[in-house]
Amino acid sequence: MIGAMLELHLPLGFSVEGDALYHPLNLATEVNTGTAIYRNSDTFNSWEFPVLAKYRFLHTPLVKPFVEGGPSFRASSSAVNYLSNEGLTIGGGVEIKLGRLRLEPELRYLRWRADKPFYQDGVPVYINSSNLNQAEFLVGIAF
């Protein structure tokens, strides 16, 4: 996973952060036609866009722990348009200030909404649902 982050600092330790994160998805699918079962595994392109409210507490000059939360949105290749494109993210971490450089290691938990029904030639087909839970360890680098 790699991407860009934009953050707007507000008073009293609050801020709003928006991310654009490229996240390739490796998905295994299973289609049951009634007479045969077809299994396939592929990697697809996906972009995730979390919009997070962030609160920093314990305002020391070098280290500032924070918590964050907000909605996440996903845009994936059309081959996996049955995946949910909305979710909720919560997380926490610490901002470490080193001169003009800021490092932000953090843990995030993301819960996606349920997948949409998948249709092939107008007929609903069974596909293993994706894992709706996602845990991430991220390191943000800011200037």
DANORQUI-V573721 format. One line per field, one symbol per residue. ss: DSSP state (H for helix, E for strand, L for the rest). A space follows every 10 residues. Layout:
BEGIN
ss->???
END
This chain:
BEGIN
ss->LEEEEEEEEL HHHEEEEEEE EELLEEEEEE EELLLLEEEE EEEELEEEEE EEEEEEELLL LLEEEEEEEE EEEEEELHHH LLLLLEEEEE EEEEEEEELL EEEEEEEEEE EELLLLLLEE LLEELLLLLL LLEEEEEEEE EEL
END
